[in-house]
Amino acid sequence: MATMTSRPGVSWTSLALPAVLLVGLAGVLAVKTDLVGTTPAGHVLDEPQTIEIAPRKFTYRESGEFFRNGFAVDGPVKDDVMRRPLTITKYQVTASDYAHCVADGACAPAEPGFTPVDATRTPATGVSYDDAMAYAAWLSERTGEIWTLPSDRDLAFAAGARFPDDALGVDLDSTNPADRWLADYRREAGRKASRDPVPQPLGQFGENEFGLADFAGNVWEWTATCNRRVNLDKAGRVVNDASSCGIYVASGKHRAAMSSFVRNPKGGGCAVGVPPDNVGFRLVKDTRWYAPLLAALKERGIPL
């Protein structure tokens, strides 16, 4: 009869330690080879005011266009968990801050529109997704930190009770197109443009339960989330999920899908429905110690 011998279990620490050492070595090599800079470029800027939102469980309706058996349906409500704190700017990027990037030659001028009384206290508008990405890259260089656009998920987490629910509220099993037409009509009617679309000073629309200011006011916010078209079968299972990364989600009073180059949503470029009054943005700060390495690898086209 064969003798069975027990083998000692592999501890978590014995597996994690080599990985940590490897990542640490990669970080040192990255700095030594100038893959990751050690100091900000040019005059160092003060960082924008941020808030830190503690990890928690949260629920939100997924973004995208969902179809079941050929009919438009509501996206699924997802239970999610944010496992680490989110550091996000308390306010949207101001017209004055964006103008500094333009003056540095790193950002394209915003599309002319409303003239703010105080550019230091008014959100930047007339900016595209591409403009917002350029600003994030510039701010990262000038502060020595890693700044990015938030994802739709990030904003759902940060906005809390203020995040919109885009539900049509139509029975999933309904095959009557009129039900969806009426539901869509009511929803779009409720999304009328603001009576006063002029961008308001910071703080005008108050704060949510976490201290995030002005979300769902009259300035929508670009996200890094690509627009999706998802087809479901009769049982609700995903048949295909296609993302269009030339069109991005902007979130505010409602979600809007817009082309990345659009600066004025009312001039076209909003995929469907009532366009936003204005579009601006805020940023999240990646506080992970290895964030500069990840950003440098991504910049060089190295898949992660």
C-alpha positions, 0 to 999 in steps of 0.5 A: 500500500502506498504511503501518503505523505503530507506536504506543508501548505504554502503560506500567503506571505511566502507567495506575496513577498517575492511579488512585492520584491519584484515590483519594488525592483521594477520600480527602482529600475524604472527610476534609474532608467528614467522610465519614471521621473522623480521630480515634476516638470517645470514650476511645481503647481499646488495640487487641487483640493481633493476629498478622500472617500472611504471604501464601501459597498454601493449600487448603481445602474450600469452605463450603456445601451441595453437591448433584449430580444431587439427591444431597448431595456434598462441596464442592470443594477449592479452591487459593487464594492470599492476596495480602496479609498478614492481621492477625487477633486472636490470641485470641477476644474476651473476656467482659470486652472484650464487657462494655465494649461492653455498658456503652457501650450499643453491644452487647446483653448476652450470653445468660446461660450459664457464669459465667467465673472470670476474664472478662478471660481467658475468651472471650465466648460467648452472642453472635449474629452481630449482636452480633459485628458490633455489637462490631466497629463499636464497636471500630472507633469506639473505636480509629480502626481498621477491624475486621470479622468474618473470612470463612470463607476468612480463617479457613481461611487463618489456622487452617492445619492446624487448619481442619476438612475437612467431607468426607463421603468418598462417591463422587461417582458413587454414587446409593445414598442409604444411602452418604450416610446412613451417611457423614453418621451417622459424621461427626455421631457424630464431632462429639459435644459436648465432655465439658467444654463450659465455655469455657476460659481463653485459650490453653487449646487452644494455638496453630497453626503461625502463632501463632493461639490456641484455634481448634477448641477448644470455642468456635466463631467467627462468620464474615461468610460467608453459607451457600450451597446449590450445585447441580451437574450430572452433570459437576460444573458449577454450575447455581445457587449461592444464598446465604442471608445470614440464616444465617452460617457459624461455624467451629471443630471443624466448620462450623455454619450458624446464624441471625444472631440465635442466641446459644445454638446448643444452643437451636435455630438450628443449621441441621443436625447437631451444634450447637457447644458455644459460639459466640464470635468474633475479628476481623480488622483491615483495614490498607489505608490506604483502609479507612476510606473503604471502610467509610464508603461501605459504611455509607452504602449506596454499592455498591463 
